[in-house]
């Protein structure tokens, strides 16, 4: 029967009414798998594509099982299958291919034209359904068109999906919290950083209003930006938010409106960027300049005939301002050696300075500083285990503090301390500044305190 198929194709090919189904504009080659249990139809189809469609290479299979083996070995661009075949029909083959996760374009090409078969084929992922019968040329021309259309659609969908994945990768890795909102403030899409930052999944955001998923202050800022955007304004605002104890983060937030062809706002792109590192860099530069100026002022005072007590008073006042702490103090050892006198300070209750003493051992932070001969940093006095917090600090509700030795390690002449009521993490730069102030004081302070408590 193969000879009969070849005669049909030759008659069609050399007919005066024949025109080629492949043109010079065709730039892709389609790898096709044709599945049919009838040998004559397999031969006819293969010869047809070989002779008339040079952009389609056709491989045939006599059964669904053989087709599955071929699909597992070769990356076909499309599958055309008969419906009624023994052991495994075309719908079963389609299901097996889709269950395997393969999105190969699939066309049912069969003599069975029942409506329920068409519906079942489409419901199971078939791209097209074509009924056999009638003149060869129009029928195969329609099949070729379906193959090319199905392959083109899948390639377009694949290219679109790839672009979406690329765009998603870019959006998810940007150092921004991004949300796409409708006019009512419902989340249509958010990026990964947005979800992670607010402790929710992307799926939990979709369809919900921003006030349902964001902290009140953040939601209010976005609402204000949306209102400004509706009025044609570009409104990006900065806000600060406290995370945990002592950590403040800074953000710059705003909305960009999306408009339709009539200029109407239909949605918003909400952006939030963490600018904490920029704020910290700015603050660091400002603080460094302030500290350098403060040290220059104290150094200049030390070189003049300024009174010793006046220098200490100036040092604690300037240090409290520069380090932004609630309390600052200078402690000197008494002649007995077992107590330290608060001889200068700022922030303390009236009558404390010049009268109060603390222990010179592990019963105070200052005493522990002298014992260790190094700077001591306390993040939370309530959980401190290295020494006992003296009543002076507890009564003033001190939480965090830093202290350094005044003078040399071999011959210390006091302790300089700075303390805060709120929990705070002192930096290496804070230690260096405090030690620089202590060094200036050490050049002036000589010997033990002359006065008693």
C-alpha positions as CSV (number, residue, x, y, z in Angstrom):
1,X,0.0,0.0,0.0
2,X,3.0,2.2,0.4
3,X,3.2,2.5,-3.4
4,X,-0.3,3.8,-3.4
5,X,0.5,6.5,-0.9
6,X,3.5,7.6,-2.9
7,X,1.4,7.8,-6.1
8,X,-1.1,10.0,-4.2
9,X,1.6,12.3,-3.1
10,X,3.3,12.5,-6.5
11,X,-0.1,13.2,-8.1
12,X,-0.6,16.0,-5.7
13,X,3.0,17.3,-5.9
14,X,3.0,17.6,-9.7
15,X,-0.5,18.8,-10.0
16,X,-0.8,22.1,-11.9
17,X,-2.8,23.4,-8.9
18,X,-0.1,22.5,-6.4
19,X,1.7,25.2,-4.5
20,X,4.4,24.5,-1.8
21,X,3.4,24.4,1.8
22,X,6.9,25.6,2.9
23,X,8.1,29.0,1.8
24,X,11.4,30.7,2.0
25,X,10.0,32.6,5.0
26,X,9.9,29.5,7.1
27,X,12.9,29.7,9.4
28,X,12.3,26.8,11.8
29,X,12.3,23.1,11.4
30,X,9.6,21.2,13.4
31,X,10.3,17.7,14.7
32,X,7.0,15.9,14.5
33,X,5.9,12.5,15.9
34,X,2.9,10.9,14.1
35,X,1.1,8.1,15.9
36,X,-1.3,5.8,14.1
37,X,-1.9,2.0,14.2
38,X,-2.7,2.0,10.4
39,X,0.4,1.5,8.4
40,X,-1.0,3.0,5.2
41,X,-1.8,6.3,7.0
42,X,1.6,6.4,8.7
43,X,3.3,5.9,5.2
44,X,1.0,8.5,3.6
45,X,1.7,11.1,6.3
46,X,5.5,10.6,6.4
47,X,5.7,10.8,2.6
48,X,3.5,13.9,2.5
49,X,5.7,15.8,5.0
50,X,8.9,14.6,3.3
51,X,7.8,15.6,-0.2
52,X,5.8,18.8,0.5
53,X,6.8,20.2,3.9
54,X,10.5,20.5,4.1
55,X,10.3,22.4,7.4
56,X,8.7,19.4,9.2
57,X,10.6,16.2,9.9
58,X,8.2,13.4,10.6
59,X,8.8,10.3,12.8
60,X,6.1,7.7,13.0
61,X,5.0,5.3,15.8
62,X,2.5,2.4,15.5
63,X,1.2,2.5,19.0
64,X,0.9,4.6,22.1
65,X,3.6,2.6,23.9
66,X,6.1,3.1,21.0
67,X,5.2,6.8,21.0
68,X,6.0,7.1,24.8
69,X,9.4,5.4,24.2
70,X,10.2,7.8,21.4
71,X,9.1,10.9,23.4
72,X,11.3,9.8,26.3
73,X,14.3,9.7,24.0
74,X,13.8,12.6,21.6
75,X,12.7,16.2,22.1
76,X,9.8,16.4,19.6
77,X,8.2,19.8,18.9
78,X,4.7,18.3,18.3
79,X,2.7,15.1,18.5
80,X,-0.1,14.1,16.1
81,X,-2.0,11.0,17.2
82,X,-5.0,8.9,16.0
83,X,-7.7,8.5,18.6
84,X,-8.8,4.9,18.2
85,X,-5.8,2.6,18.7
86,X,-5.6,-0.8,20.5
87,X,-4.3,-1.0,24.2
88,X,-3.7,2.8,24.4
89,X,-5.9,5.3,22.6
90,X,-4.9,8.9,21.7
91,X,-6.5,10.4,24.8
92,X,-4.6,7.9,27.1
93,X,-1.4,8.8,25.3
94,X,-2.1,12.5,25.8
95,X,-2.8,11.9,29.5
96,X,0.5,10.0,29.9
97,X,2.5,12.7,28.2
98,X,0.9,15.5,30.3
99,X,1.3,13.5,33.5
100,X,5.0,13.3,32.7
101,X,5.1,17.1,32.8
102,X,5.6,17.5,29.0
103,X,4.0,20.5,27.3
104,X,4.5,19.2,23.8
105,X,1.8,20.5,21.4
106,X,-0.6,17.6,20.9
107,X,-3.2,17.2,18.0
108,X,-5.8,14.5,17.8
109,X,-6.2,13.4,14.1
110,X,-8.9,10.8,13.9
111,X,-11.9,9.5,12.0
112,X,-13.9,9.6,15.2
113,X,-15.9,12.8,15.2
114,X,-18.0,12.4,18.3
115,X,-18.4,15.6,20.4
116,X,-17.6,13.9,23.6
117,X,-14.2,12.8,22.2
118,X,-13.4,16.3,21.2
119,X,-14.3,17.7,24.6
120,X,-12.3,15.0,26.4
121,X,-9.3,15.7,24.2
122,X,-9.4,19.5,24.8
123,X,-10.0,19.0,28.6
124,X,-6.9,16.8,28.8
125,X,-4.6,19.4,27.2
126,X,-4.9,18.7,23.4
127,X,-4.1,21.8,21.4
128,X,-6.3,20.9,18.3
129,X,-8.6,18.3,17.1
130,X,-8.9,17.4,13.4
131,X,-11.3,14.8,11.9
132,X,-10.0,12.6,9.1
133,X,-11.8,12.2,5.8
134,X,-12.2,14.1,2.5
135,X,-9.7,15.4,0.0
136,X,-6.1,14.8,1.0
137,X,-4.7,18.2,0.2
138,X,-7.1,20.4,2.2
139,X,-7.0,18.0,5.1
140,X,-3.3,17.8,5.3
141,X,-2.9,21.5,4.6
142,X,-5.2,22.1,7.6
143,X,-3.1,19.7,9.7
144,X,0.1,21.5,8.7
145,X,-1.4,24.8,9.7
146,X,-2.5,23.4,13.1
147,X,1.0,21.9,13.7
148,X,2.7,25.2,12.9
149,X,0.2,27.2,14.9
150,X,0.4,24.9,17.9
151,X,4.3,24.9,17.9
152,X,4.4,28.7,17.4
153,X,2.0,29.3,20.3
154,X,4.0,27.0,22.6
155,X,7.2,28.7,21.5
156,X,5.7,32.2,22.1
157,X,4.4,31.0,25.5
158,X,7.8,29.6,26.3
159,X,9.5,32.8,25.3
160,X,7.0,34.8,27.3
161,X,7.4,32.5,30.3
162,X,11.2,32.9,30.1
163,X,10.9,36.7,30.0
164,X,8.5,36.6,33.0
165,X,11.0,34.4,34.9
166,X,13.8,36.8,34.0
167,X,11.8,39.7,35.1
168,X,10.8,37.9,38.3
169,X,14.4,37.1,39.0
170,X,15.3,40.8,38.6
171,X,12.4,42.0,40.8
172,X,13.1,39.4,43.5
173,X,16.8,40.2,43.8
174,X,16.4,44.0,43.8
175,X,17.1,45.6,47.2
176,X,13.5,47.0,47.3
177,X,10.2,46.0,48.7
178,X,7.9,46.1,45.7
179,X,4.1,45.8,45.6
180,X,1.7,46.3,42.7
181,X,-1.6,47.7,44.0
182,X,-5.0,48.4,42.5
183,X,-6.8,51.7,43.1
184,X,-8.3,50.4,46.3
185,X,-4.9,49.4,47.7
186,X,-5.3,45.7,47.2
187,X,-2.1,43.7,46.5
188,X,-2.0,42.3,43.0
189,X,1.6,41.2,43.1
190,X,4.5,41.5,45.6
191,X,8.2,40.6,45.3
192,X,10.1,38.2,47.6
193,X,11.8,40.9,49.6
194,X,8.4,42.5,50.4
195,X,7.1,39.2,51.7
196,X,10.2,38.4,53.7
197,X,10.4,41.8,55.2
198,X,6.9,41.7,56.6
199,X,7.0,38.0,57.6
200,X,4.3,36.7,55.2
201,X,4.2,34.7,52.0
202,X,3.6,36.2,48.6
203,X,0.3,34.2,48.3
204,X,-1.0,35.6,51.6
205,X,-0.6,39.2,50.2
206,X,-2.5,38.7,47.0
207,X,-6.1,40.2,47.0
208,X,-5.7,41.7,50.5
209,X,-5.5,45.4,51.3
210,X,-2.2,46.8,52.4
211,X,-3.6,47.7,55.9
212,X,-4.3,44.0,56.4
213,X,-0.7,42.9,55.7
214,X,1.5,45.9,56.7
215,X,2.2,47.7,60.0
216,X,-0.2,50.7,60.4
217,X,2.6,53.3,60.0
218,X,3.8,51.7,56.8
219,X,0.3,51.3,55.4
220,X,-0.5,54.9,56.2
221,X,2.6,56.1,54.4
222,X,1.7,54.1,51.2
223,X,-1.9,55.4,51.4
224,X,-0.7,59.0,51.5
225,X,1.6,58.3,48.5
226,X,-1.3,56.8,46.6
227,X,-3.4,59.9,47.3
228,X,-0.6,62.2,46.2
229,X,-0.1,60.1,43.0
230,X,-3.8,60.4,42.2
231,X,-3.4,64.2,42.3
232,X,-0.4,64.0,39.9
233,X,2.3,64.4,42.5
234,X,5.4,62.2,43.0
235,X,5.5,61.8,46.7
236,X,8.4,59.8,48.2
237,X,8.8,60.1,52.0
238,X,11.3,58.9,54.5
239,X,10.3,57.2,57.7
240,X,12.0,55.5,60.6
241,X,11.0,52.3,62.4
242,X,12.4,50.6,65.5
243,X,13.3,47.0,65.2
244,X,13.8,45.2,68.5
245,X,15.6,47.1,71.3
246,X,17.9,49.9,70.2
247,X,17.9,49.3,66.4
248,X,16.3,51.9,64.2
249,X,16.0,51.4,60.5
250,X,15.2,54.1,57.9
251,X,13.1,53.7,54.7
252,X,12.3,55.8,51.7
253,X,8.8,55.0,50.3
254,X,6.4,56.1,47.6
255,X,4.1,55.1,44.8
256,X,4.3,55.4,41.0
257,X,0.9,55.6,39.3
258,X,0.0,53.4,36.2
259,X,-2.3,55.1,33.8
260,X,-4.5,53.7,30.9
261,X,-4.8,55.2,27.5
262,X,-7.2,57.9,28.8
263,X,-4.7,59.1,31.5
264,X,-6.7,57.5,34.3
265,X,-4.8,55.9,37.2
266,X,-5.6,52.2,37.2
267,X,-2.9,50.8,39.6
268,X,0.1,51.8,41.6
269,X,3.7,50.5,41.9
270,X,4.7,50.9,45.5
271,X,8.4,51.0,46.3
272,X,10.2,50.9,49.6
273,X,14.0,51.0,49.9
274,X,16.0,50.5,53.1
275,X,18.3,53.5,53.4
276,X,19.6,52.7,56.9
277,X,23.1,52.2,55.6
278,X,23.0,55.7,54.0
279,X,21.6,57.3,57.1
280,X,24.3,55.6,59.2
281,X,27.0,56.7,56.8
282,X,25.7,60.3,57.0
283,X,25.4,60.1,60.8
284,X,28.9,58.6,61.0
285,X,30.4,61.4,59.0
286,X,28.6,64.0,61.1
287,X,29.5,62.3,64.4
288,X,33.2,62.0,63.4
289,X,33.3,65.7,62.7
290,X,31.6,66.5,66.0
291,X,34.0,64.2,67.9
292,X,37.0,65.7,66.3
293,X,35.8,69.2,67.1
294,X,35.0,68.1,70.7
295,X,38.4,66.5,71.2
296,X,40.1,69.6,69.8
297,X,38.1,71.8,72.2
298,X,39.0,69.7,75.2
299,X,42.6,69.5,74.2
300,X,42.8,73.2,73.8
301,X,41.3,73.7,77.3
302,X,43.8,71.2,78.8
303,X,46.6,73.4,77.4
304,X,45.3,76.5,79.0
305,X,45.2,77.4,82.7
306,X,41.6,76.0,83.0
307,X,40.7,74.6,86.4
308,X,41.0,70.9,86.9
309,X,37.4,70.6,87.9
310,X,36.2,72.8,85.2
311,X,38.0,70.6,82.6
312,X,36.2,67.5,84.0
313,X,32.9,69.3,84.0
314,X,33.4,70.3,80.4
315,X,34.5,66.8,79.4
316,X,31.4,65.0,80.8
317,X,29.0,67.6,79.3
318,X,30.6,67.4,75.8
319,X,30.9,63.6,75.9
320,X,27.2,63.2,76.9
321,X,26.2,65.4,74.0
322,X,28.5,63.7,71.4
323,X,27.7,60.1,72.4
324,X,24.0,61.0,72.9
325,X,23.8,59.4,76.3
326,X,21.8,60.3,79.4
327,X,24.6,60.3,81.9
328,X,28.4,60.8,81.9
329,X,30.7,60.7,84.9
330,X,34.3,60.9,86.1
331,X,35.2,58.7,89.1
332,X,38.5,59.1,91.1
333,X,39.9,56.6,93.6
334,X,39.8,57.7,97.2
335,X,43.0,57.4,99.4
336,X,41.6,54.2,101.0
337,X,41.7,52.6,97.5
338,X,38.5,50.6,98.0
339,X,36.0,53.3,96.8
340,X,35.6,55.7,93.8
341,X,34.2,59.2,94.1
342,X,31.8,60.6,91.6
343,X,33.7,63.9,91.2
344,X,32.2,65.2,87.9
345,X,29.1,64.2,86.1
346,X,26.1,65.3,84.0
347,X,22.5,63.9,84.0
348,X,22.6,62.7,87.6
349,X,20.1,63.9,90.3
350,X,21.0,67.0,92.2
351,X,23.4,66.4,95.1
352,X,24.9,63.2,93.7
353,X,28.1,64.7,92.2
354,X,30.9,65.2,94.7
355,X,29.1,63.1,97.4
356,X,28.4,59.6,96.0
357,X,30.9,56.7,95.9
358,X,30.9,53.3,94.3
359,X,33.0,50.2,95.0
360,X,36.4,49.8,93.4
361,X,36.1,46.1,92.7
362,X,33.5,43.8,91.1
363,X,30.7,45.7,92.9
364,X,30.6,48.4,90.2
365,X,31.3,48.8,86.5
366,X,34.0,51.4,87.2
367,X,35.7,49.0,89.7
368,X,35.6,46.2,87.2
369,X,37.1,48.5,84.6
370,X,40.1,49.1,86.9
371,X,40.5,45.4,87.5
372,X,40.5,44.4,83.8
373,X,42.6,47.3,82.7
374,X,40.4,47.7,79.5
375,X,37.2,49.3,78.2
376,X,34.0,47.7,79.5
377,X,30.8,47.7,77.5
378,X,27.5,46.8,79.0
379,X,24.5,46.2,76.7
380,X,22.0,45.4,79.4
381,X,22.9,46.0,83.0
382,X,19.9,43.8,84.1
383,X,21.5,40.7,82.7
384,X,25.1,41.6,83.5
385,X,27.1,38.8,85.3
386,X,30.7,40.1,85.3
387,X,30.0,42.6,88.1
388,X,27.3,43.9,90.4
389,X,25.5,47.0,89.2
390,X,25.9,49.7,91.9
391,X,22.9,51.5,93.3
392,X,24.0,54.7,91.5
393,X,23.2,53.1,88.2
394,X,20.2,51.1,89.3
395,X,18.5,54.1,90.9
396,X,18.9,56.1,87.7
397,X,17.4,53.1,85.6
398,X,20.6,52.8,83.6
399,X,20.5,50.0,81.0
400,X,23.6,50.3,78.8
401,X,27.0,51.8,79.4
402,X,30.7,52.1,78.5
403,X,33.7,52.9,80.7
404,X,37.4,53.4,80.2
405,X,40.4,54.0,82.4
406,X,41.7,57.6,82.9
407,X,45.5,57.7,82.8
408,X,47.8,54.8,82.2
409,X,47.1,51.1,83.0
410,X,50.0,51.1,85.4
411,X,49.0,54.2,87.2
412,X,45.2,54.9,86.6
413,X,43.9,58.0,88.1
414,X,40.2,57.4,87.5
415,X,37.4,56.0,85.3
416,X,35.4,57.8,82.6
417,X,31.9,56.4,82.0
418,X,28.9,57.1,79.8
419,X,25.5,55.5,80.3
420,X,22.1,55.3,78.6
421,X,18.6,54.5,80.0
422,X,17.6,52.8,76.7
423,X,19.3,49.6,75.5
424,X,22.1,50.5,73.1
425,X,25.0,48.8,71.4
426,X,28.2,50.9,71.7
427,X,30.6,50.8,68.8
428,X,34.3,50.6,68.5
429,X,34.2,54.3,67.5
430,X,32.4,55.1,70.7
431,X,35.1,53.3,72.7
432,X,37.9,55.2,70.8
433,X,36.3,58.6,71.4
434,X,35.7,57.9,75.1
435,X,39.3,56.8,75.5
436,X,40.6,59.9,73.7
437,X,38.7,62.1,76.2
438,X,40.1,60.0,79.1
439,X,43.6,60.5,77.8
440,X,43.2,64.2,77.8
441,X,41.8,64.1,81.4
442,X,44.7,61.8,82.4
443,X,47.2,64.5,81.4
444,X,45.6,66.9,83.9
445,X,44.4,64.7,86.7
446,X,47.2,63.8,89.1
447,X,47.0,61.7,92.2
448,X,43.9,60.6,94.3
449,X,40.9,62.8,95.0
450,X,41.6,65.4,97.6
451,X,38.1,65.5,98.9
452,X,36.1,62.9,100.7
453,X,32.5,62.0,100.3
